Amino acid sequence: MFYRPADGHGLPHNPFNAIITPRPIGWISSRGTTGDNLAPYSFFNGIAYTPPQVMFASTGRKDSLRNIEESGVFAVNIVEYAARERMNLTSGTYPPDTDEFTLAGVERDDCVTIPCPHVRGAPAVLECRINRIVELLGRDNFLVLGEVTGIHLRDDCLVDGRFDVTRFQPLARGGYRDYSVVTEVFEMLRPGQE
């Protein structure tokens, strides 16, 4: 099958999200004039090492985006399998003054380098200052680029000086209503590495 997205795919469900999978989930926390917000974004990833930088994309001018535009900061909380139900609860569409931390029973702490909450006990948290927000093609598509200014690592996820994802089983987004979990990893060396 071949199709041009502009012409449509003719399938019962759009396959685009299912093609780009698994996608890490950035559980984005922010603070604005209406309060704290917590929402998952699966168009999320790291994009540079030095300085460390991340991106996430928002389809629609959601509360997270408004808070980040207002405050200039956000935190990325890494989602573990054990938090899947609470993460899913925060994905709903709620009034702007809804505190998703409270709604989902998620405990919070204040970040160290930025005025923003983060998920207490998350396997890892990336504290970020926005670099820029880019308006993308289409209606209400935004790319948020942030520089990481602080990193929290949960102690039980550190093994022999390495951050071990098998200790917390990262949750990933697939297409449609699908999710996956990392339970097994393997190592491969690049050519020329020892």
N, C-alpha and C positions, 0 to 999 in steps of 0.2 A: 504494500500500500504506500502511496505517496500522496501528500496533500499540501496545499499552500494554506498556511494559517488564515490568510485574508479571505480565502474561499470557504473555510470551514472543513471539518474532518468527517462529518456525516456519521459519527459514532454516537452511541447513547451518552458517553461521558468524554470530556476532553482528556486526551492522553498525555498532554504536555507535562503535568506534574508527575505522572507515573514514569515518564522517561528519565527525568532528573531525580534519581533516588538511589540510595537513601540520602536525605538532606538533614544535616544537624539542625537542632531547634535552638534558637536563641530566645530564652525566656526573658524578655526585655522589661526591666523595671525602670520607672521614671517618677518624677515628682513635679507637680504643677500647682497652679492656684486652686484647682478643684480637688487636690489631694494626691495620694499615691496611686500608681497604676502598675499592673503586672499583666503582660500579654505575650503569648508565644508567636514567634515568627520563624517559618521554615525556609524562607529565602534569606539565609544567614550564613556567614562564613568569615574566617580569617583571611586577610588579603595581603599582609606585609609583616615582616619580622622586625625591622629596625627603622623607625620605631614600630612597635607592634600596633597593627590596625585591623579593624573589623568592619564589616558592612552588614546591613540588613535592609530589606525592602518592604515597604508598606503599600498595600493596595488599598487606597482610600486614606483620607485625612483622619486617621484614628486618634484616640486619646494619647497614645504613646508619642506619636509624631508631634502633636500640639504641645505636649509637655516638654519634649526635647527641643523644639523650636524656642520655647519660652525660657528653659533653664540652661540649655547648651550642654547637658550631660545626660547619660543613661548608664545602666549596668546590664551586662549580659550574664544571665544565670544559666549554667549548663544543666540540662534536665536529665535526671536519672530515671530509670524504669520505675523505681519505687514512688516517684512523684507524678506518674503519668495521669492519674485521675484528677489530681489537683491542677496540673498544668492544663488539662482539657477543660476543666471548669472555668479557667481564666480566659479561654478562647472565645467566650460568648460575647454578644453585643449588648453592652450595658450602658446606662446613662453615664455621662462624663464624671459625675461625682461618686461613682461606685468605686469602692476600694477592693480590688480583686484579691489583695493579700487576705483581708478579713473574710471576704466572700468564700474563698477556697480554703480557709484555715491554714494559711501559709505564714510562718513566723518570719519576721524581718529584722534586719540590723541596718545601721547606717553605714554607708561606704566611708572609706578613710580619706580618699583624695578628692571626692566630689560630694556635693550636697544631694544625695540620692539614696533611696533604700535598696537593699539587695536581699535575696532569699537566704535566710539563716540556714546553714547546713547544706547548701548546694555543694556539689563536688568541686566546682570551680566558679568563680565570679570574675568578670572583667569589668573594671571601672573605666568608663570612657568619657572623653570630651569630644563633641562633634568637631569634625574637620570641615565638613560641608554636607548639605542636603541637596541632592540633584533631582530635579523633576524629570521623569522619564517619559518616553513616548506613551501615548494612550491617556485615558482619563484617570486622574488621581493615582498615578504610580510614582512613588518616591524612593530614592536610594539614600540611605543614611550612612555616612562614613564617619567612623570615630577612631580616635587615637586612644589606646589603652594606657591609662595612667596608674593603675593599681591592679594587682591580681591576688585573689584569695584562692588557696588550694586546701581542700579538706585533708587533714593529716592522715586519715586512713587510706587515702588514695595515693599516697607517696610510698613507693616500694623501692628500696635501694637507690634513692635519689631520682627516680623516674615517676612521672605522673601515670598511673596504671588505670586505664579505662575499664579493665575487667573488674575492678573493685566496686564500681558503681553502676555498670551497665548503661551506657548512654542510650537515650531514646532518640530515634530518628523518624523523620516523616517520609512516607511514600506517597503514592498518588491516591486519589479518591479519598477513602477513609482509612487507608492503610498506614500502619506504623511498624517499625522494627526495632530490635534491641541488639546491641553489641554484647555478645557473650563470649566471643572467641576472637583472638587476634593472632597473627603470625608475622614474622619478621622477614624482610627481604633487603639485601644490600644492593645499592646502586653499583653499576660498573665502576671499578676503580676504588671502591670503599673496602675497608677491612673491618 
